[in-house]
Structure formats: structure tokens, C-alpha cells
Amino acid sequence: MDTFVSVEHARRVVLAAARPTAAETVPLRDAVGQTLAAPVVARGDQPPFDASAMDGFAVRRPDLAGAASLPLVGTVHAGEAPPPLPPGAAVAIMTGAPVPAGADAVIPVERATRDGDRVRFDATPEAGANIRWAGEWLRDRSPVLDAGTLVTPGVLGLLASVGAATVEVRRRPRVAVIATGDELVDVAEAPGPGLIRDSNGPGLAAQAEAAGGAVVGPFVARDTAPAIARVLDATAEADVLVFAGGVSMGERDLVRTVLDERGAEWAFWKVRQRPGKPLAFGTLGGRPVVGLPGNPVSAAVCFEVYVRPLLRACLGRPTGPATEPATLDAPLSKPAGLHTFARVTARRDADGRLHVAPAGAQGSHVALSLAVSDGLAHLPSRWAEAPSGAEVAFERWGWAPAL
């Protein structure tokens, strides 16, 4: 086992342990937030027929040559199947209605004057004017979406338009979230002496859901081997195990001991980073096991950097990290030799360039920085300092809006 590894090495090892979840078929209405497990192809042309792009009159362009007006022979509404347009005539047509066979243009109502059962036009339109041709933007059986696509409301609308009444998606990976510690009490309780509210359980569960996971728990395990064993028994169906706390070297940090007894295989136990140096990763029966630090900032940062990409890999989505160059507007302290993840706020200047600044105190216990920051500035391990004006890689939180 590599006990002390680089951030890059740790990410490779974590992603290599990802196993795609099984595919399942769900009704279209239940697909938002899910990930496509297979490519989607069009079921028919889009548009499915030649349709009018606006309210107007369908005509044959040659009939307009030298004609003062044309007789109207009817009206076509959306949802109707019109007969062919007779030569030398026009038909009123509504937006989205099928264009009758023989017509080669639609003239908008504002460019026409209706007089009883005849209509006069201001000018001769170009061929195909204001007609949406069948298959114009999508042909039958042509590719629509790739596997790994996240189903957003916009994607769902597209799926509906091509007839995908059901969708094959990846099952959400089941993520067991386990906060450890005798000092933890429920968020609804008033902590007594030496106790603190459990923020890791709810916070990491929210991160797991935002990353596409289905949360098992969250659980709280006391600092005893039997308590940790009971939680492991309760999470036997989870695809990924995420522990918060209990992975350091203290006499009550018993997570590793219990997992070793069950046959866990460890890849690394520390990463050259701040926050989150005591980060453990291994597998238990083929299932990834992540041991996060107990400090809430360290746990949240390590989840974003390692667990979120792991879950995305299980779903077949791109794993990143998605970073963008940014200018550091204020200096940040960092230890030499450790890759530092600084919580920062971000803004764009008048020229669209990205700037970042520290989001308050950077201590691993200061949870406020998680709430007010937009993401992480990556400060490479080779840097001894991070001066104002330095260019850094900015990684937006998975839950933060784009700038």
C-alpha cells in the first residue's frame, strides 16, 4: 500500500475503482436528474411533417406571377391533415399546421390583405419561405444523445419530442454516508459539554445526492468497533462507503481496524494535500471505501475532489476535474510540498476574465467558507506561496451556479 501519495495519484486510484452501475428503464417523467445508460436515436423525422412556421397563407409561388389575388379554398389548423393545394389557389394556415402538398411557401398574414374569399399579397416570397421541412433538424434513426448525458428538463423535452416514452438510465450509485465520533449529536439537539452537532452526515449526504448518488443513511457510528461493525452490516447493499472521521491515528480511530477484519484492501492512507491529508481509500469486497477526515471542511473538500468524480464515473459521466484559469486577487498562505485547495469566491471582470479571492478564514474547521465560497483554487504542491496576481486553476463546486 502507498501510504502517502500525491493528489494526482490519489485521483487516478479512486477513479480506477469505479464500477458502472446497472442500467434500468424508467418512465420519461422520472428521468430528470438521471444519466442515460445508452445512446438515444430519433424515432421518426423532426419535424415529422412540413409545417408552417407562422400564421399566414400557403401558396404555389408560380401562381403569384401576374396575379392580383388568389382565391382562398380553406383554412388549415394544427392537428389537421389538409388535402393538396389546388393550382391557382391559396389556403389560410396556422402556425404548426401541416403545409398542404403542392405549396412551396407560406406568406405571413402581415404581408397579405384578405378581401372576402380572396387574398392579395405584397410580394412574391422565396422558395420554402416560412416552412419547417420534415426532418429539417433530425432524421429518423439519427443520433440524438450519447450515453452519459445528464437528463435535464431541456433534455427531457427533447426526449419527449423524439418519442422516448421510457429511458434507459444508470441506476444511481448507493452511497453510504457514515459520520463517526462519540462527540456527535443530532442537529436538533443542544450539544452538551464536549459535544458538537453532526454536520458531516447531512452535508456529505447532500453532496452525494447533488453528485447523482442515492444516499444510504446518513449513519452515526460511535468510536467503538461494535458500533462501526453494526453500521457496516446496515450498509451491505451500498455501492460506495464514505466514512467521515475515525481514519487518523488516534486510539479511538477504529474504522481501519474494523474494515481490516472484514478484508478491506487499502490503496493509500495519506495524500499530500491541505485540507484533508489523512484521507484513506481502498475497497471492501470490490466496493470503494473512502475514509474522509472528520473536520467538516476537509470532508467536504475531499468529497468534491475524489468522491464526486468517483460517482460520476459510476454513472458514465465525464470525471473532470473541470477547471478554469483564474487570477488570484489576494495572497493565500500555503505549506510547501502540499497541494492546497483554497476556498474562494469568484467573479468576472469587464473583459470576462475570471478572478478569485479567499472566502474568509481557511481553517479546516471553518464551515462558513463552504457556504460563502464558489469553489476551490488549486495551489500546486511545488509552490511555497500563492501571491496576489498568480494564475490558479479554479474548480467550481458541483452545486454552485456557473459564472
C-alpha positions in Angstrom: 0.0 0.0 0.0 1.2 3.5 -0.8 0.8 5.4 2.5 1.5 8.9 1.3 0.6 9.8 -2.3 0.1 12.9 -4.5 -3.3 14.3 -5.4 -2.9 13.2 -9.0 -2.0 9.6 -7.9 -4.9 9.5 -5.5 -7.4 10.7 -8.1 -6.2 8.0 -10.6 -6.5 5.3 -8.0 -10.0 6.4 -6.9 -11.4 6.6 -10.5 -9.8 3.2 -11.4 -12.0 1.6 -8.7 -15.3 3.0 -10.2 -17.7 0.3 -11.5 -20.6 1.3 -13.7 -24.0 0.8 -12.1 -26.6 -1.3 -13.7 -28.9 0.1 -16.4 -32.6 0.4 -15.6 -35.6 1.6 -17.6 -37.7 4.4 -16.1 -40.7 6.4 -17.4 -39.7 9.6 -19.1 -41.3 11.7 -16.3 -38.9 10.1 -13.7 -35.8 10.6 -15.8 -34.8 14.2 -14.7 -31.5 14.1 -12.8 -30.7 10.6 -14.1 -27.9 9.7 -16.5 -28.5 8.0 -19.9 -27.1 4.4 -20.0 -27.4 4.1 -23.7 -27.5 6.4 -26.8 -30.8 7.7 -27.9 -31.8 7.8 -31.6 -34.7 9.7 -33.2 -38.0 7.8 -33.6 -39.2 9.5 -36.8 -38.2 12.7 -38.5 -38.2 16.1 -36.7 -40.3 17.9 -37.6 -42.5 14.9 -38.6 -44.1 16.8 -41.5 -43.7 20.0 -43.5 -45.1 22.6 -41.1 -45.9 26.3 -41.2 -43.6 28.5 -39.1 -46.2 31.2 -38.7 -49.8 32.2 -39.3 -50.3 33.1 -43.0 -51.2 31.7 -46.3 -49.8 28.6 -48.1 -49.3 29.2 -51.9 -47.6 27.9 -55.0 -45.1 30.6 -56.0 -45.7 30.3 -59.8 -49.4 31.1 -59.2 -48.4 34.6 -57.9 -46.8 35.7 -61.2 -49.1 38.3 -62.7 -52.0 37.5 -60.4 -53.6 40.4 -58.5 -55.0 38.0 -55.9 -55.8 34.3 -55.3 -58.9 32.6 -54.2 -59.0 31.1 -50.7 -60.0 27.5 -50.6 -60.0 26.8 -46.8 -58.0 27.0 -43.6 -55.5 24.5 -42.1 -55.2 24.3 -38.4 -52.6 22.5 -36.3 -53.5 18.8 -36.0 -55.3 18.6 -39.3 -54.4 16.7 -42.4 -55.1 19.0 -45.4 -55.8 17.9 -48.9 -53.3 19.0 -51.7 -53.4 22.7 -52.6 -55.2 23.2 -55.9 -53.2 25.2 -58.6 -54.1 28.8 -58.7 -55.4 29.0 -55.1 -54.2 29.8 -51.6 -55.1 28.4 -48.2 -55.0 30.1 -44.8 -52.7 28.2 -42.4 -51.9 28.4 -38.7 -48.5 28.1 -37.0 -47.5 24.5 -36.7 -50.2 23.2 -39.1 -49.1 20.8 -41.9 -48.4 22.5 -45.2 -50.6 21.0 -48.0 -48.9 19.2 -50.8 -48.1 21.4 -53.7 -47.5 24.5 -51.6 -43.9 25.8 -51.6 -44.1 28.9 -49.4 -46.1 30.5 -46.6 -46.7 34.2 -46.7 -47.2 35.9 -43.3 -50.6 37.5 -42.6 -49.0 40.9 -42.2 -47.9 40.7 -45.9 -51.3 39.9 -47.2 -54.7 41.6 -47.5 -57.8 39.5 -47.3 -60.9 40.5 -49.2 -63.8 38.1 -48.6 -62.8 34.8 -50.3 -59.7 36.2 -52.0 -56.3 37.3 -50.7 -53.8 39.8 -52.2 -50.1 39.6 -51.4 -47.5 42.4 -51.1 -44.6 40.4 -52.8 -43.6 37.0 -54.0 -41.8 35.0 -51.3 -38.7 33.0 -51.7 -38.9 29.3 -52.2 -39.6 27.5 -48.9 -40.3 30.7 -47.0 -41.6 30.1 -43.5 -41.9 26.3 -43.9 -40.3 23.9 -41.5 -39.4 20.9 -43.6 -39.9 17.4 -42.4 -36.6 16.1 -40.9 -35.1 19.5 -41.1 -33.2 19.2 -37.9 -33.4 15.5 -37.2 -33.8 12.4 -39.4 -35.4 9.1 -38.3 -32.8 6.9 -36.5 -30.2 9.6 -36.4 -28.3 10.0 -33.1 -29.8 12.4 -30.6 -28.0 12.0 -27.2 -25.0 10.0 -26.1 -24.8 7.6 -23.1 -23.6 9.5 -20.1 -25.8 12.5 -20.8 -27.4 14.1 -17.7 -31.2 14.3 -18.2 -32.1 18.0 -17.5 -35.5 19.5 -18.1 -34.3 20.6 -21.6 -33.0 17.1 -22.4 -36.3 15.6 -21.2 -38.2 17.9 -23.6 -36.0 16.7 -26.4 -36.5 13.0 -25.4 -40.3 13.6 -25.4 -40.1 15.1 -28.9 -38.4 12.1 -30.4 -40.8 9.6 -28.8 -38.8 8.3 -25.9 -41.6 7.3 -23.5 -39.2 5.3 -21.4 -35.5 5.9 -20.9 -32.6 3.6 -20.1 -30.6 5.2 -17.3 -27.8 4.2 -14.9 -29.0 3.3 -11.5 -28.0 5.9 -9.0 -25.0 4.6 -7.1 -25.9 3.9 -3.5 -23.7 5.9 -1.2 -23.5 5.0 2.5 -22.6 8.1 4.5 -21.2 7.3 7.9 -20.1 10.0 10.4 -18.0 8.7 13.3 -17.4 10.1 16.7 -18.6 9.9 20.4 -18.8 13.7 20.3 -21.6 13.9 17.7 -25.2 14.7 18.5 -28.2 15.2 16.2 -28.6 18.7 14.6 -31.8 19.1 16.5 -30.1 18.7 19.9 -28.3 21.3 22.0 -24.8 20.0 22.4 -23.6 19.3 26.0 -20.1 19.8 27.2 -17.5 18.5 24.7 -20.2 17.6 22.1 -20.9 19.0 18.7 -23.7 18.8 16.2 -23.2 16.3 13.3 -22.7 18.4 10.2 -20.7 15.8 8.2 -23.6 13.4 7.9 -26.2 15.8 6.5 -23.6 17.8 4.5 -22.0 14.8 2.8 -25.4 13.2 2.1 -26.4 16.4 0.3 -23.1 16.3 -1.7 -23.8 12.7 -2.6 -27.3 13.5 -3.8 -26.0 16.5 -5.8 -23.4 14.3 -7.5 -26.1 11.8 -8.6 -25.9 9.3 -5.8 -28.7 7.7 -3.7 -27.9 8.1 -0.1 -27.9 5.2 2.4 -28.2 6.8 5.8 -26.6 9.0 6.9 -25.4 7.0 9.9 -23.6 7.9 13.0 -21.1 5.3 14.4 -19.7 5.7 17.8 -16.0 5.2 18.4 -16.2 1.5 19.2 -15.5 -1.5 17.0 -19.0 -3.0 17.6 -20.7 0.3 16.6 -18.7 0.5 13.4 -19.4 -3.1 12.6 -23.2 -2.6 13.1 -23.2 0.2 10.6 -21.2 -1.9 8.1 -23.9 -4.6 8.4 -26.6 -2.0 7.8 -24.8 -0.7 4.6 -24.2 -4.1 2.9 -26.2 -3.0 -0.2 -24.3 0.2 -0.7 -22.1 0.6 -3.8 -19.7 3.1 -2.1 -18.9 3.6 1.6 -17.9 7.1 2.8 -16.7 7.5 6.3 -16.1 10.9 8.0 -13.7 10.7 10.8 -12.1 7.7 12.5 -9.4 7.3 9.9 -6.4 9.0 11.6 -4.0 7.5 14.1 -5.8 8.2 17.4 -6.6 5.3 19.8 -10.3 5.7 19.0 -9.9 5.9 15.3 -11.1 2.3 14.7 -12.5 2.4 11.2 -9.5 0.9 9.6 -9.3 -1.8 12.3 -12.9 -3.0 11.7 -12.5 -2.8 7.9 -9.3 -4.8 8.0 -11.0 -7.5 9.9 -13.6 -7.7 7.1 -10.9 -8.0 4.4 -10.5 -4.4 3.2 -7.7 -3.7 0.8 -6.1 -0.3 1.0 -4.6 1.8 -1.7 -3.4 4.8 0.3 -3.8 6.3 3.7 -2.5 9.9 3.3 -2.4 12.4 0.4 0.0 15.3 0.0 -2.8 18.0 0.3 -4.4 20.5 2.5 -7.0 20.2 3.8 -7.5 16.5 4.1 -4.1 14.9 4.4 -5.4 11.9 6.4 -7.5 10.6 3.5 -7.8 6.8 3.1 -9.0 4.8 0.2 -9.5 1.2 -0.5 -12.0 -1.5 -1.4 -14.2 -3.9 0.6 -15.4 -6.8 -1.5 -14.8 -4.7 -4.6 -16.8 -1.7 -3.2 -14.9 1.6 -3.0 -14.3 2.7 0.6 -13.4 6.4 1.3 -12.2 7.5 4.7 -12.6 11.2 4.9 -11.2 13.4 7.7 -13.5 14.4 10.4 -13.2 18.2 10.1 -16.2 19.4 8.0 -14.2 21.5 5.5 -11.7 18.7 4.9 -14.5 16.2 4.5 -16.5 18.4 2.0 -13.4 19.3 0.0 -12.2 15.7 -0.3 -15.7 14.6 -1.3 -15.7 17.1 -4.1 -12.2 16.2 -5.3 -12.4 12.5 -5.1 -15.9 11.1 -4.3 -17.9 13.2 -6.7 -15.7 12.2 -9.7 -16.0 8.6 -8.5 -19.8 8.7 -8.6 -19.7 10.4 -12.0 -17.6 7.6 -13.3 -20.1 5.0 -11.9 -22.7 6.9 -13.9 -20.7 7.1 -17.1 -20.4 10.9 -16.9 -17.2 12.9 -17.5 -15.0 12.9 -14.4 -13.0 16.2 -14.8 -11.8 18.0 -12.9 -13.3 20.9 -14.8 -11.0 23.8 -14.0 -10.6 27.3 -15.5 -7.6 29.7 -15.2 -8.2 32.5 -12.8 -6.2 35.4 -11.3 -5.7 35.4 -7.6 -6.8 38.8 -6.2 -5.3 38.4 -2.7 -2.4 36.3 -1.4 -3.0 32.9 0.2 -0.7 31.1 2.6 0.2 27.5 1.8 2.6 24.9 3.1 5.4 23.9 0.6 5.0 20.3 -0.6 1.3 20.1 -0.2 -1.3 20.6 -2.9 -3.7 23.2 -1.3 -7.4 23.5 -2.0 -8.3 27.1 -1.1 -12.0 28.0 -0.7 -12.5 31.1 -2.9 -15.2 33.4 -4.2 -15.1 34.1 -8.0 -16.0 37.0 -10.2 -15.6 38.0 -13.8 -14.1 41.4 -14.8 -15.4 43.6 -17.6 -13.4 41.6 -20.1 -14.8 38.3 -18.9 -11.6 37.2 -17.2 -12.1 35.1 -14.0 -10.8 36.4 -10.7 -10.8 34.6 -7.3 -10.3 35.7 -3.7 -10.1 33.9 -0.4 -13.6 33.1 1.1 -12.6 34.1 4.6 -10.6 32.0 7.0 -9.2 28.8 5.5 -9.1 26.6 8.6 -10.4 23.1 8.1 -12.9 23.6 10.9 -14.4 26.8 9.5 -17.5 25.5 7.8 -18.6 29.1 6.9 -16.1 29.0 4.0 -18.1 26.2 2.4 -21.3 28.2 2.4 -19.9 31.5 1.0 -17.3 30.2 -1.5 -17.9 29.5 -5.2 -15.3 26.7 -5.4 -11.7 25.7 -5.0 -8.5 27.3 -6.1 -5.8 24.7 -6.8 -2.4 25.8 -5.4 0.2 23.3 -6.6 2.4 21.4 -4.2 5.6 22.9 -5.7 4.5 26.5 -4.7 5.9 27.8 -1.4 3.5 30.7 -1.5 0.5 31.9 -3.5 0.9 35.7 -4.1 -1.7 38.1 -5.4 -1.8 38.1 -9.2 -0.8 34.5 -9.5 -2.7 32.4 -12.0 -4.5 29.4 -10.4 -6.8 26.7 -11.6 -10.4 27.3 -10.3 -12.7 24.3 -9.8 -16.3 25.3 -9.2 -18.3 23.5 -6.5 -20.6 20.9 -8.0 -23.6 22.7 -6.6 -22.5 26.3 -7.5 -24.1 28.2 -10.4 -21.9 28.9 -13.4 -20.4 32.4 -13.5 
